[in-house]
Amino acid sequence: MASGGTPLFIFTALCVTAVKNFVKVECNTINVGHYGQQSLLECVVKTSTDVKDPTIRMVAWKKLTSPEDEGDPVLGFNRWKLDRPKRGYRFAEPSWDKKNMNVSLLITNTAVADDGDYKCMVITDSGDGSTVTNLTVQAKYSISTLYSIPEKIVPNTDSTLVCESRGGYPQGTIRWFVEEKHDWTGSSEMEAKQSDDGLFQLTSRLSLSRGSTFSKYTCAVFNASGGKENEKTFEMPPPPSSQGGIVYDTKISKIVLPLVVIGSLIVCGLLIYGWRSRGEYMLLVSYLMDYTSLNILSSSFRN
C-alpha cells in the first residue's frame, strides 16, 4: 500500500506544479515616474499555449516598505468585483475586467511617497503568479535665488555667494564654477532639507576671499544621477571708479594743455623771429595767454 501511495503523491505534485507554471506575471523591472504626473507600472499576465480563454479570479497590488513585509494594498480585484482602491491608484485600462490580462497599475498623481517597490499577485483559473517591480520618482530642481552677502560687495573684503535650489527629488548637489569652466565647489558648503512633501531644498554657500579676482561665478544644480538640471550666473560688480579723481584729472588737463600750447608757440616764435621783433612777438604771446585764460575760466564756470 505504501509503495502505491508514493507514485500517486508525486503525480499529484507534478500536476499542481505544471498548472502553476501555466501562468506568469511579467512586469517592467524599473519604472520612472515624475512628480505631479501620471506613472505607469506595466504588468501583463502570460499563459502557456495550453491555456484557452483564461479568467482572472484575483489581482492584488501592494506597496512594499521592505522586500520581506506583506505590503500595503493599493488596488485589488477579488471574487469577481473590484475592491475599493487606495486614492490615486487604478488599473491602467479603465474598462478592465476579469478577462483582461493587462493588469498594469496607474498612479494618477505621483508623489515622493510613491517611490519604491510594488508587488503584483495574480490568481487565474489556470494557476497563479507574482512579481515585484520598482518605481523611481523624480522631480526636477530649479534655482530660485542666487545672491551675495553683503548685498553690495566691496573690493578687498571677504564675501559669500548663496545659491538656493528647491523642488527636486531624489537629493541632488550644487556645484560652483568660475568663468563657466573651473570647478570651485571645494570652497563651498551645501545643506539639504526635505520638506513635508518629500522634495528637497538645497542651499550652498561659496566663500570668497578678499583676493578673489574672478568676474563670474556660476551655480549649477545636478540631480542624483549626475545630470545638470539648472544653473544661474552671478556677475561681480566692477570696481568702483574714483569720481573725484576723474574730475580732478579733467580739470588739470584743461589747464595744462593750453599751457603746453603756449609754451610751444613761444619756443617756435623764438626760433623764427629771434630777438629782432621782440616787441611784436611779446605782444602776440600776451594776446594768446589772455585768450587761453578766458577759455580756462569759462570751462571752470561750466563745470
Legacy VTK file of the C-alpha trace (Angstrom):
# vtk DataFile Version 3.0
C-alpha trace
ASCII
DATASET POLYDATA
POINTS 303 float
0.000 0.000 0.000
2.802 2.402 0.871
4.569 1.823 -2.412
1.378 2.521 -4.350
0.682 5.804 -2.490
4.058 7.366 -3.203
3.757 7.461 -7.028
0.256 8.905 -6.647
1.577 11.716 -4.421
4.393 12.504 -6.837
1.969 12.567 -9.768
-0.353 14.947 -7.936
2.533 17.316 -7.036
3.739 17.374 -10.621
0.263 18.217 -11.833
-0.063 21.124 -9.390
3.362 22.430 -10.392
2.501 22.154 -14.052
-0.725 24.093 -13.539
1.141 26.878 -11.740
3.711 27.045 -14.497
0.944 27.853 -16.964
0.731 31.395 -15.560
3.412 34.065 -15.270
3.219 37.738 -14.336
5.666 39.868 -16.321
6.409 43.490 -15.373
8.961 46.098 -16.323
11.644 45.776 -13.664
12.294 49.517 -13.362
9.815 52.334 -13.967
10.441 56.082 -13.776
7.712 58.425 -12.584
7.717 62.230 -12.475
6.424 64.163 -9.525
2.904 65.532 -10.044
2.327 63.481 -13.205
0.927 60.050 -14.040
3.130 56.985 -13.565
2.592 53.585 -15.141
3.734 50.215 -13.818
3.278 47.886 -16.779
2.388 44.273 -15.941
0.717 41.563 -18.026
-0.340 38.001 -17.285
1.217 35.483 -19.638
-0.133 31.930 -20.025
1.093 28.916 -21.928
-0.423 27.881 -25.234
-2.251 25.058 -23.473
-4.446 27.536 -21.608
-7.542 28.563 -23.522
-9.567 31.628 -22.552
-8.112 32.192 -19.035
-10.099 34.032 -16.399
-8.610 36.135 -13.604
-10.015 35.404 -10.180
-7.857 37.736 -8.077
-5.408 40.651 -8.515
-3.585 42.344 -5.664
-1.227 45.322 -5.971
0.778 46.124 -2.841
3.264 48.870 -1.970
6.234 47.336 -0.143
8.196 49.105 2.566
10.739 46.267 2.505
11.156 43.068 0.460
10.074 40.938 3.444
6.841 42.688 4.515
3.300 41.946 3.408
2.904 45.386 1.902
0.152 47.983 1.871
-2.723 47.123 -0.544
-3.319 49.887 -3.085
-5.508 48.098 -5.664
-7.329 44.774 -5.684
-9.786 42.571 -7.541
-11.322 39.612 -5.727
-14.396 37.408 -6.039
-15.461 38.987 -9.295
-15.511 42.542 -8.029
-13.071 45.407 -7.750
-12.038 46.334 -4.241
-12.197 49.978 -3.306
-8.760 51.203 -4.456
-6.494 53.471 -2.497
-6.878 57.046 -3.647
-4.792 57.815 -6.737
-4.417 54.170 -7.896
-6.348 52.311 -10.595
-5.951 49.846 -13.436
-4.288 51.414 -16.460
-7.189 50.319 -18.681
-10.430 51.959 -17.477
-12.595 49.135 -18.846
-10.550 46.395 -17.183
-12.343 43.137 -16.336
-11.553 39.532 -15.384
-10.741 38.602 -18.996
-8.173 41.343 -19.456
-4.628 40.059 -18.943
-3.221 43.611 -18.752
-3.077 44.288 -15.008
-0.872 47.409 -15.224
-1.121 49.882 -12.351
-1.661 53.600 -12.989
-0.747 56.219 -10.385
-2.697 59.323 -11.294
-0.735 61.962 -9.337
2.754 60.774 -8.479
4.161 61.802 -5.107
7.514 61.197 -3.446
5.785 58.642 -1.186
5.070 56.502 -4.273
8.777 55.818 -4.743
9.728 52.193 -4.010
8.864 48.541 -4.695
5.462 47.154 -5.684
4.267 43.571 -5.735
1.674 42.315 -8.206
-0.063 38.986 -7.407
-2.489 37.288 -9.787
-4.640 34.143 -9.453
-6.378 32.703 -12.510
-8.427 29.592 -13.175
-5.239 28.120 -14.670
-2.748 28.978 -11.922
-1.182 31.944 -10.195
1.932 34.104 -10.290
3.509 37.174 -8.748
6.411 39.534 -9.292
7.995 42.686 -7.843
8.620 45.885 -9.785
10.126 49.225 -8.830
9.060 52.841 -9.303
11.684 55.583 -9.140
10.169 59.015 -8.585
11.990 62.074 -9.905
11.367 65.803 -9.546
13.362 68.443 -11.386
15.333 71.065 -9.480
15.071 74.779 -10.147
17.326 77.574 -8.900
15.177 80.027 -7.004
17.709 82.570 -5.758
21.379 83.488 -6.139
22.610 86.409 -4.063
25.635 87.777 -2.196
26.356 88.614 1.431
26.772 91.537 1.784
24.373 92.656 -0.922
26.929 95.138 -2.252
30.343 93.520 -2.465
33.201 95.823 -1.504
36.599 95.189 -3.146
39.331 93.658 -0.979
36.845 92.340 1.593
35.510 88.844 2.339
32.048 87.959 0.968
29.759 84.978 0.383
27.606 83.835 -2.538
24.422 81.913 -1.630
22.605 79.658 -4.115
19.227 78.069 -3.284
17.529 75.317 -5.276
14.254 73.619 -4.397
11.539 71.261 -5.603
13.778 68.315 -6.519
13.948 64.603 -5.754
15.996 62.487 -5.018
18.635 64.563 -3.252
20.917 66.330 -5.699
24.007 68.519 -5.390
25.012 72.119 -6.096
28.331 72.813 -7.768
30.137 76.088 -8.421
32.133 77.127 -11.483
34.240 80.226 -12.079
34.478 81.742 -15.533
31.989 78.975 -16.541
34.566 76.161 -16.628
36.730 75.829 -13.499
35.127 73.785 -10.705
35.155 75.793 -7.463
32.858 73.519 -5.408
35.589 72.679 -2.909
35.321 76.184 -1.439
31.587 75.811 -0.732
29.312 74.166 1.836
25.918 72.647 0.983
22.897 71.921 3.176
19.917 69.729 2.147
16.492 69.893 3.788
13.472 67.711 2.990
10.039 69.331 3.145
6.756 67.702 4.168
6.013 66.687 0.566
9.354 64.866 0.372
11.009 67.317 -2.014
14.480 68.666 -1.264
15.706 72.226 -0.814
19.432 72.675 -1.391
21.400 75.655 -0.102
25.061 76.174 -0.984
27.358 78.924 0.298
30.546 79.834 -1.561
33.100 81.816 0.443
35.043 84.469 -1.464
38.262 85.817 -0.007
39.330 89.400 -0.444
41.845 88.306 -3.065
39.233 86.822 -5.436
39.555 88.241 -8.933
37.026 86.239 -10.981
34.254 88.213 -12.628
31.655 85.402 -12.985
30.516 82.627 -10.632
28.037 80.013 -11.861
25.812 77.986 -9.542
24.647 74.691 -11.146
22.326 72.068 -9.657
22.734 68.377 -10.541
20.248 65.567 -9.938
21.026 62.305 -8.140
22.174 60.737 -11.428
24.720 63.495 -12.062
22.792 65.303 -14.779
22.737 69.106 -14.772
19.205 70.456 -14.448
19.590 74.196 -13.966
22.140 76.968 -13.487
22.443 80.662 -12.793
25.418 83.054 -13.047
26.430 85.805 -10.652
28.478 88.624 -12.167
30.750 90.510 -9.807
30.252 94.300 -9.826
33.064 96.280 -11.452
35.439 98.040 -9.053
34.089 101.482 -8.139
35.695 104.334 -10.077
37.094 107.351 -8.249
34.776 110.085 -9.499
36.672 112.804 -7.725
39.900 111.721 -9.354
38.380 111.774 -12.802
37.046 115.302 -12.390
40.342 116.479 -10.985
42.342 114.955 -13.833
39.997 116.521 -16.369
40.383 119.975 -14.869
44.140 119.587 -14.731
44.228 118.569 -18.394
42.182 121.626 -19.336
44.753 123.830 -17.675
47.920 122.019 -18.658
47.033 121.576 -22.334
46.747 125.332 -23.109
49.972 125.975 -21.217
51.741 123.384 -23.325
50.379 125.031 -26.466
51.538 128.450 -25.310
54.966 127.111 -24.409
55.276 125.543 -27.861
54.303 128.816 -29.518
56.880 130.699 -27.512
59.651 128.309 -28.451
58.646 128.367 -32.122
58.448 132.138 -32.065
61.876 132.490 -30.562
63.313 130.225 -33.212
61.643 132.097 -36.079
61.906 135.731 -35.031
64.819 135.613 -32.669
65.246 138.911 -30.841
64.641 141.141 -33.862
60.911 141.598 -33.398
60.825 141.048 -29.685
58.207 143.723 -29.019
55.724 142.443 -31.604
56.316 138.877 -30.539
55.756 139.575 -26.862
52.522 141.329 -27.766
51.381 138.213 -29.605
52.299 135.984 -26.666
50.382 138.234 -24.278
47.336 138.070 -26.502
47.466 134.244 -26.639
47.844 133.963 -22.867
44.862 136.253 -22.272
42.789 134.194 -24.724
43.763 130.929 -23.037
42.988 132.292 -19.574
39.483 133.279 -20.688
38.871 129.739 -22.001
40.057 128.192 -18.748
37.790 130.433 -16.688
34.850 129.723 -18.988
35.406 125.927 -18.643
35.617 126.232 -14.861
32.277 128.044 -14.667
30.610 125.414 -16.890
31.818 122.575 -14.609
LINES 1 304
303 0 1 2 3 4 5 6 7 8 9 10 11 12 13 14 15 16 17 18 19 20 21 22 23 24 25 26 27 28 29 30 31 32 33 34 35 36 37 38 39 40 41 42 43 44 45 46 47 48 49 50 51 52 53 54 55 56 57 58 59 60 61 62 63 64 65 66 67 68 69 70 71 72 73 74 75 76 77 78 79 80 81 82 83 84 85 86 87 88 89 90 91 92 93 94 95 96 97 98 99 100 101 102 103 104 105 106 107 108 109 110 111 112 113 114 115 116 117 118 119 120 121 122 123 124 125 126 127 128 129 130 131 132 133 134 135 136 137 138 139 140 141 142 143 144 145 146 147 148 149 150 151 152 153 154 155 156 157 158 159 160 161 162 163 164 165 166 167 168 169 170 171 172 173 174 175 176 177 178 179 180 181 182 183 184 185 186 187 188 189 190 191 192 193 194 195 196 197 198 199 200 201 202 203 204 205 206 207 208 209 210 211 212 213 214 215 216 217 218 219 220 221 222 223 224 225 226 227 228 229 230 231 232 233 234 235 236 237 238 239 240 241 242 243 244 245 246 247 248 249 250 251 252 253 254 255 256 257 258 259 260 261 262 263 264 265 266 267 268 269 270 271 272 273 274 275 276 277 278 279 280 281 282 283 284 285 286 287 288 289 290 291 292 293 294 295 296 297 298 299 300 301 302
